[in-house]
C-alpha cells in the first residue's frame, strides 16, 4: 500500500470542494490547499493497525482554520460585498483571516489580547493585517473588534461559530475520501448488483474504498468538529464512522457539556492547549454531538487527555514526522501515542484517520519549555 497521497487528478478537484458554492470560489479557487494524507508507520506500529494522518499543519496560515475561514471570507466578499475583515483571534483564526485578507486584497484588522505572543503579532502583520492590542483576555478584544466592524462595512469573522466556516472545514473529509481511494485503502463487502469502475470482485466479494474505522480530531469551540461531522454525512460515512473529539483537561468544555447534556461554561482555561480554550462549545455543535450519541454506536465521542500526554505526543510526532504542532493538536495525537483512549477500542475495521490540525502558535523554544514543565524527554 502507498504511504502518501498522490496528486489529485484535475477532474477530481471539484469534488474536493464538498458543498462549497462554486460561484464563490470560481474566480481564483479556494484559498486552502489540498494537504497530504500519509500512512504513519510509527503510529501504526504503536497502535497495531493502519493510522493515517491528515497534515493540515501544511496549510499556508499554519492550520486547518484556513479551510473554513478562507471560504467564509470569500463568500462575504462575493455574496455580501464585504469591504473589510475583522477578527478578534490572537491565534490560528486570526492568522487565517489575515491570510485571506491578503490573498483577496481586503483590508483586515485583528484585535488581540495583551497575552498574544510577539511572534504571532509579527506574523499577522506579515499578512498585511492591522494589529490592535486590546484587553487582558479574548472577550475584551472581541468587544473592541465588534465596535470596529460596526463602522467598517466588514465581515466579523468568528473563530468557529459560522455555517460557512463549517462547510469549508468539511472539505477535509472529501479530500480524505478521495485520498484513501487513491492510496488503495480498500474494504471487502459482499457482491451485490453491478460493480462500478472503482470496484473489483474476488470470490463473491467486492473491494470498495475504505471507510475509516474512526476519525480523531481535537475540539475547542467546535468549528472543526462541525465540519468533520458535516463532511462525513456528505460522503456517506455519517452513520458509521465514530469521531473521537479530543480535549485537554482544563479546556474540556465539549466533554463537560456532553456529560451534562447542555452547554457548560468553564470558569477558566487552565490547560496549556490555549487553542482549545473556548469556555463553552458552540450550542449547535453540542446538539450535533448529542444526536450522534443516541443508540449503541455513539458516533460522537469526547475524550479527555492530560497536558503532559498532549505535549509528549507533540514531541513524538515531531520526531516521527518532523512536523511541529501545538499542544491543542497534540490532544488528538495523544489518542494514539498515549495508548489511553478507550473510545478507540470500539470502532470499525478500517484505518484510523487523525486530523493533524497544526497550529501556528508554537515554536521549538515553546515546545521545549512545555516539555520541561511536564518532564517530557525532549532529546
Residue pairs with C-beta under 8 A, 6 or more apart in sequence:
1 39
1 50
1 183
1 184
1 185
2 39
2 182
2 183
2 184
3 38
3 39
3 41
3 183
4 36
4 37
4 38
4 39
4 183
5 36
5 37
5 38
5 179
5 182
5 183
6 182
6 183
8 16
8 34
8 178
8 179
8 182
12 178
13 34
14 22
15 174
15 178
16 34
16 171
16 174
16 175
16 178
17 25
17 30
17 171
17 174
18 167
18 170
18 171
18 173
18 174
18 231
18 234
19 167
19 170
19 230
19 234
20 30
20 71
20 167
20 168
20 171
21 75
21 78
21 79
23 78
24 71
24 74
24 75
24 78
24 79
25 71
25 74
28 103
30 67
30 70
30 71
30 74
30 168
30 171
31 60
31 66
31 70
31 71
31 73
31 74
31 99
31 100
31 103
31 104
32 59
32 60
32 66
32 67
32 70
32 71
32 168
32 171
33 58
33 59
33 60
34 175
35 54
35 55
35 56
35 58
35 59
35 175
36 54
36 55
36 58
37 52
37 53
37 54
37 55
37 175
37 176
37 179
37 180
37 183
37 353
38 52
38 53
38 55
38 321
39 50
39 51
39 52
39 183
39 351
40 51
40 52
40 53
40 320
40 321
40 354
42 316
42 320
42 321
43 51
43 53
43 320
43 336
43 337
43 354
44 50
44 51
46 336
46 337
46 339
47 336
47 344
47 352
49 213
49 351
49 352
50 185
50 351
50 352
51 336
51 351
51 352
51 353
51 354
52 176
52 180
52 185
52 212
52 351
52 352
52 353
52 354
53 321
53 353
53 354
53 356
54 172
54 175
54 176
54 353
54 354
54 355
54 356
55 323
55 356
55 358
56 63
56 64
56 67
56 172
56 355
56 356
56 357
56 358
57 63
57 323
57 324
57 325
57 329
57 356
57 357
57 358
57 359
58 358
59 65
59 66
59 67
59 358
60 66
60 99
61 92
61 95
61 96
61 98
61 99
61 360
62 92
62 95
62 358
62 359
62 360
63 92
63 95
63 96
63 357
63 358
63 359
63 360
64 169
64 172
64 224
64 355
64 357
64 358
65 92
65 93
65 95
65 96
65 159
66 96
66 99
66 100
67 168
67 169
67 171
67 172
67 227
68 162
68 164
68 165
68 166
68 167
68 168
68 169
68 223
68 224
68 227
69 93
69 96
69 97
69 100
69 157
69 165
69 168
70 96
70 99
70 100
70 103
70 168
71 164
71 165
71 167
71 168
72 155
72 157
72 162
72 164
72 165
72 168
73 82
73 85
73 97
73 100
73 101
73 104
73 106
73 155
73 157
74 100
74 104
75 164
76 82
76 85
76 155
77 104
77 106
77 155
80 155
82 106
82 153
82 154
82 155
83 106
83 107
83 152
83 153
83 154
84 106
84 107
84 108
84 109
84 149
84 152
84 153
84 154
84 155
85 97
85 100
85 101
85 106
85 107
85 108
85 109
85 154
85 155
85 157
86 108
86 109
86 110
86 111
86 145
86 146
86 148
86 149
86 152
86 154
86 155
86 156
86 157
87 93
87 94
87 97
87 98
87 108
87 109
87 110
87 111
87 145
87 156
87 157
87 159
88 94
88 110
88 111
88 112
88 138
88 141
88 142
88 144
88 145
88 146
88 159
89 95
89 97
89 110
89 112
89 138
89 159
90 110
90 112
90 113
90 115
90 116
90 120
90 121
90 138
90 141
91 116
91 120
91 159
91 274
91 275
91 359
91 360
91 361
92 275
92 358
92 359
92 360
92 361
93 157
93 158
93 159
93 160
94 110
94 112
94 120
94 124
94 129
95 120
95 123
95 124
95 127
95 360
97 108
97 110
97 129
97 157
98 108
98 110
98 123
98 124
98 127
98 128
98 129
99 127
100 106
100 108
101 107
101 108
101 127
101 128
101 129
102 108
102 127
102 128
102 129
107 130
108 127
108 128
108 129
108 130
109 129
109 130
109 131
109 132
109 145
109 148
109 152
110 124
110 129
110 130
110 131
110 132
111 132
111 133
111 134
111 141
111 142
111 144
111 145
111 148
112 120
112 121
112 124
112 131
112 132
112 133
112 134
112 141
113 133
113 134
113 135
113 136
113 137
113 138
113 140
113 141
114 133
114 134
114 135
114 136
115 136
115 137
116 133
117 361
119 363
120 360
120 361
121 131
121 133
123 360
124 131
125 131
132 144
132 148
134 140
134 141
134 144
135 141
135 143
135 144
145 156
146 156
149 155
149 156
158 165
159 221
159 223
159 278
160 220
160 221
160 222
160 223
160 224
160 226
160 278
160 282
161 221
161 223
161 282
161 284
162 223
165 223
165 227
166 223
166 226
166 227
166 230
167 227
167 230
168 227
169 223
169 224
169 226
169 227
169 228
169 230
169 231
170 227
170 228
170 230
170 231
170 234
171 227
171 231
172 227
172 228
172 231
172 355
173 215
173 227
173 228
173 230
173 231
173 232
173 234
173 235
173 237
174 231
174 234
174 235
176 212
176 353
177 209
177 235
177 237
180 209
180 210
180 212
180 351
181 198
181 209
185 209
185 210
185 350
185 351
186 207
186 208
186 209
186 210
187 207
187 208
187 209
187 210
187 211
187 349
187 350
188 202
188 205
188 206
188 207
189 205
189 206
189 208
190 204
190 205
190 206
191 201
191 204
191 205
191 206
195 201
195 206
198 208
198 209
199 206
199 207
199 208
200 206
200 207
201 207
210 350
210 351
211 237
211 240
211 241
211 348
211 350
212 237
212 241
212 348
212 350
212 351
212 352
212 353
213 241
213 347
213 348
213 349
213 350
213 351
213 352
214 241
214 242
214 243
214 244
214 343
214 344
214 347
214 348
214 352
214 353
215 228
215 232
215 241
215 242
215 243
215 244
215 353
215 355
216 243
216 244
216 246
216 332
216 335
216 336
216 344
216 352
216 353
216 354
216 355
217 224
217 225
217 228
217 243
217 244
217 245
217 246
217 332
217 354
217 355
217 357
218 224
218 245
218 246
218 247
218 273
218 276
218 328
218 329
218 331
218 332
218 355
218 357
219 225
219 245
219 246
219 247
219 254
219 276
219 281
219 302
220 247
220 251
220 275
220 276
220 277
220 278
220 328
221 278
221 281
221 282
221 285
222 254
222 278
222 281
222 282
222 284
222 285
222 286
223 282
223 285
224 355
224 357
225 243
225 245
225 254
225 285
225 288
225 289
225 300
226 282
226 284
226 285
226 288
228 243
228 355
229 238
229 243
229 288
229 289
229 292
229 300
232 238
232 241
232 243
238 299
239 299
240 297
240 299
240 348
241 299
241 348
242 297
242 298
242 299
242 300
242 301
242 343
242 346
242 347
242 348
243 292
243 299
243 300
243 301
244 301
244 303
244 332
244 335
244 341
244 343
244 344
245 254
245 255
245 289
245 300
245 301
245 302
245 303
246 303
246 304
246 305
246 331
246 332
246 334
246 335
246 341
247 253
247 254
247 255
247 273
247 276
247 302
247 303
247 304
247 305
247 331
248 271
248 272
248 273
248 276
248 304
248 305
248 306
248 307
248 310
248 327
248 328
248 331
249 271
249 304
249 305
249 306
249 307
250 269
250 270
250 271
250 273
250 307
251 266
251 269
251 270
251 271
251 273
251 274
251 276
251 277
251 278
252 266
252 302
252 304
253 264
253 265
253 266
253 278
253 279
253 280
253 281
254 281
254 285
254 286
254 289
254 302
255 302
255 303
255 304
256 264
256 266
257 263
257 264
257 280
257 281
257 286
258 286
258 289
258 290
258 293
258 300
258 302
261 290
262 286
263 280
263 281
263 283
263 286
264 280
265 279
265 280
266 279
266 280
268 279
269 276
269 277
269 279
271 277
271 307
271 327
272 307
272 310
272 311
272 327
272 370
272 373
273 307
273 310
273 326
273 327
273 328
273 330
273 331
274 328
274 361
275 326
275 327
275 328
275 359
275 361
276 328
276 331
288 300
289 300
289 302
290 300
292 298
292 299
292 300
293 299
293 300
293 301
301 343
303 335
303 341
303 343
305 331
305 334
305 335
305 338
305 340
305 341
307 327
307 370
307 374
308 374
308 375
308 376
309 330
309 334
309 337
309 338
309 340
310 327
310 328
310 330
310 331
310 333
310 334
311 327
311 330
311 367
311 370
311 371
311 373
311 374
311 376
312 330
312 334
312 337
312 338
312 371
312 374
312 376
313 330
313 331
313 333
313 334
313 336
313 337
313 338
314 324
314 325
314 326
314 327
314 329
314 330
314 333
314 362
314 367
314 370
315 367
315 371
315 376
315 377
315 378
316 333
316 337
317 323
317 325
317 330
317 333
317 337
317 356
318 324
318 325
318 367
323 356
324 362
324 363
324 364
324 367
325 333
325 356
325 357
325 358
325 359
325 362
326 358
326 359
326 360
326 361
326 362
327 362
327 370
328 357
328 359
329 356
329 357
329 358
329 359
332 354
332 355
332 356
332 357
333 354
333 356
334 340
334 341
335 341
335 343
335 344
335 354
336 352
336 354
344 352
367 378
368 378
370 376
371 377
371 378
372 378
